[in-house]
């Protein structure tokens, strides 16, 4: 007798996916707090990047749990995680993979061995410590979600995220990322030192017993659904126009550029900045359980989106003006209509 076929479960609707994410937000934070103390704003920004399907640059001093945070998020979403330690002698083949000669049925054939970039979440640790040739090996992977070896394209697994860290203290012997590659990162998240009480908690926790394991909540398919829902979220044209005006106002010598931009900035943010302000705003709204994006969402994300896209000139440096100062002043000068 033929076995009765079980019909497949219906795909969840967009509303059900959003409700699932909003309901699980507290659970996500609860799992992360097993390993991470404080850093709520940093965690929120990394979750926005994940939901938007973007890549993230993480800037912070050593010992601030950057690697632990990224690995913990990968565990929660049940993503394949790979960490690449960037060093001056690292070669592109060490990242994307290499072809080796294998013997099969008496014949010798070339077989491509996948490098560590073939993962869902790749942590590029201290990316500014490796030469530009190796840094560029990530460009195709980040933009096209594929790599090319010996003229053959190899598709990367989905979802695919690159989270790169860099140490802002030791700049000697490093290779700063070119602007074209910096622009591929959705956010530049800055991790600062913890307050004293949080630091005491970290020391007590890490010098005691074995840490509590992090339980996966989602699967990689869920991360893909979340990204699709974020992109489909409607947004008012006035809010999009505000994001565009904010990015455009950072460019010197333009029609509506503020005077301080002309004085202090040598290069401003491009169109990709406005795109990421809007995408990040959508993800922020969903995480907070809202069905609409507000100008406040755009303003809240100005620093992580713009800080690696605006270049201050020598005059600004001589006057002690930083990129953070410029962005804060920009938010005052450009208001939503």
N, C-alpha and C positions, 0 to 999 in steps of 0.2 A: 504494500500500500504506500502511495506517495505521501511523504511527510508534508504537513501543512506549512507553507511558508509564513514566517512571521514578518509582518510589514515593518519597514524601517520607522524609527521614531521621527516625528515631524521636527523640522529645523526650528529652533527657537526664534521668536519674532524679535525685532529690534528693541521693543519695549521690555521684553523679558530679559534680553541680554543686559540692558542698562540697569534694570532692577536687580539682576544678579550681581553686577559689579558694585552698585551702591550698597546693597545689603552686605557684601563681603568686605567692604572697605575697613570696617573695624577689625575684622578677622585678619586681614592682611597686616594691619599695623600691629595687632597682637602677636602674630608670628614673628614679625621683624624685631619687636621689642625683646624677644628671647635672646637676640644676638646684638642688637644695636640699642644704645642708650642715647636719648635726645635726637638731635638732627632731624626734627619733624619737617622743616621746610625742605631740606635736602631730599628726604624720602619722598615727599609729595612731588617734587620736581622730577625725580627719576621715574616715578610712576606715570607722570604725564608723558614723558618721553616714550616709555614702553607702550602706553595706550595709543600714542600717535604714530608708532612705527618708525621713530627717528633714532638718531645716534646722539651720544652725549659725551662731552668732555668734562672731566672731573678734576678740579684744581684744588690741591691741598697739601699740607706738609705731611711728612711720613708719620705713620702711627695713628692716623685718624680713622681707621677702619674702612677705608675706601674699598679695598678688595673684599672684605667681609660683607659689606653692604650689598655690593653687586652680586656676589655669590648667593646671598640670602634671598634676594629677589628672584634669581634664577630658580632656586629651589621651590619657592612659593608657586611659581608658574610652571614648574616641572619642565624647565628648559635645559637642553644640553649646554653645559658651561665649559668654556675653555679659557685659560689664562695664558697670555704670551708676555714673557718678560723681555722688554725691548732693551737691547744692549748695542754698543757700537759695532760689534762684529756680526750682528744678525743679518742674514741675507733674505731676499724676497722668497726664495724657495723654502726657507724655514717657516714661512707663514702660510703660503698657499699650497705647498706640496711639491713633489718632485716625481719625475718618471724614473723608474728603475727597471732593469732588465731581469725578466723572470723566465723560467723554463717551464713550458707547458706542453705535454705530449711530445717531447723531444724537440719542440720548436722554442726558439727564444723570441719573446715578445716584450714590448715596452708596456709597463703597467703604471698608471698614475696612482701614487699614494697620497691620500688627502692630508693636507696640513691642518694645523689647529684652527684655521679660520672656518673650517667646516663644522660649525656649531650654531646653536640658536643665539647664544649670548657670548660674545668674545670680549674679554677684558684685555685691552692693550695697555699693559702696565708701563708707565714712564715712557710714553710714546716719543717724547722729545729727546731720548737718549740714543736714538738710532739714526743713521744717515738718511737723507731724503729719498734715496733709491728704495729703501725698505719701507719708509713711511708711505711712499706712493703705491706700494703693493696693496695697501688697504683701500685706495681710492676707488678702483673698479668694484671691489667687493661692497663698499658702502653705497655706491651710487647705483650699480647695476644688479647687485645681489648675485654676482657670478665672478669667477676668476678664469683667466686664460693661461694655459700652460702648453707650450709647443704648438701654438696655433689652435688648440682645442678648447672650447668653452666648457666649463664645469659649473653647473647651477648649485648655488648654496641652499641649504635647508631653510625653510620658512617656519616661523618668523626668524628674522636675522637682525641682531642689534650689535653695534660696536660701542663699547663704553671705554674711553681712553682716559688714563690718568696722567697728570704731569705735576712735577714738583716745582713750585714757584720759588724755592729758596736757592738751590744749587743750579745756576745757569751756566757755569763754566763746563765746557766739554759737552754741551748739548746742541741740538739742532732744532731751533724753533720751527713749528709747523708753518708752512706758507699759508697766505690768506685764502688761497683757493681750496686748501684742504680744511682749514678752520671753518669755512663756510658750510661744509658738509655736516657739521655737528649742529643739531637742533638747539641744544642748550650748552652753556658753559657754567656748570654748577660749582660753586665755591664751598668747600668744607672748612670750617673754622674750628678752633679749639673749643672744647666743651666748658660749660660753667663748672665751678668747683664741685658742687654736689653731684653732678652727673659724672664727673671724672672720678670721684670717690667710688661711685657705684660701679664704674667700669673696672677699676683696679680690684675691688672686692670680688667682682664676678669672675674676672679672668685669672685670679690667683687662688680661686677656690676649687670646687669640684668640676666635673665634666659639664659643659654647657648643654642646655636643653635642646634637643633636636628640633629643626624646623619642619613642619608638615606641609606638603604641597596642597594647595587649595584648587588650583586650576591646571589645565593642560595647555600645551602649545596651541591647540586648535582654538581654545578660548581667547588666547592673546590675539590671534588673527581676527576673530569675530569682534573683539573690542576695538581693534584698529579700524575695521570697516565701519563700525557704528559711529566712531568718533568723526570720521571723514564725512559721513552722511548727515551729521547733525546740522540743522539749519542755523543760519546766523544772519542778523540784520545787516543790510548794506552799510548803514551808518557806522556800525562797529568795525566792519572790514575797512571802510574808508579811514577810520581813526587809526587803525593799525598801519595802513599805507602812509598816512600823513606823518605818523611818528617815525617810521623808518626813513622816509624821505627827508625829514627835517634834520637827520644826522649827517647829511651830505653837504660839504662846504661848497660855497660859491654857486648855489642854486638860487632860484627866484625867491623862495620863501624861507631860505636858511636863516636861523637866528644869528645874530652878530657873534655870539660866543662860539658858535660852531665854526664860523669863518676864521676866528682867531686861534682856536685850539685844535682843530681836527684837520688831518691831512687826507683821510679817506673815511667815508661813511658806510652805512649798511646798505646792502643791495635788496632786491625784491624778495630773495629767499627769507630775509628777516621778517617781512610782513606775512609771508606764508606761515612761518613757524609761530608768529604771534597769534595768528588765527587758529592754527591747529592746537597749539598749547592751550589757548583760551577755551576751545571746545572740550579738551580733556579735563581741564580744571573745573569747568561747569558740571560735567558728568560726575566727576569724583565728589563734588559737593551736592549732588542730587538735584541739579537744576537742568531744565530743558532749554535754556537760552544762555547765550554768551553776553556778558556786559562789558562796558569799557573798563571797569575795574579789573576784569580778568586780563585784559591786554596790558594795563598798567602794572599789574602784579608780576608779569612775565618779562617786562622790559629789560631788567638787569641780566637775567640768564640768557636772553636771546641776543642782546646787543653788545654785551661786554667783550666778546671776541670778534666782533665785526666792525668796531670803531677804532681807528688808529689815531692817537693823539700825536701832535707834532712837538718839535723841540721847544716851542714857546710855552706850551702847556706844561711840559716837564720842568722847565725852568721856573715856572710859577707854582709848582707843586700840585698841579691839577691832574687828577687821575680819571680813568675811564668811568669809574663809579660816580665821581662828581659830575661829569658831563651828562650821564644818563639821568641822574636825579634832576639836574637843571633842565634837561630836555622834557622831562615829565611835567615840570612846572610851566614850560613855555608852550607845549602842545596839549591842548585840552579838548576833550570830546565835545562835539556840537550837539 
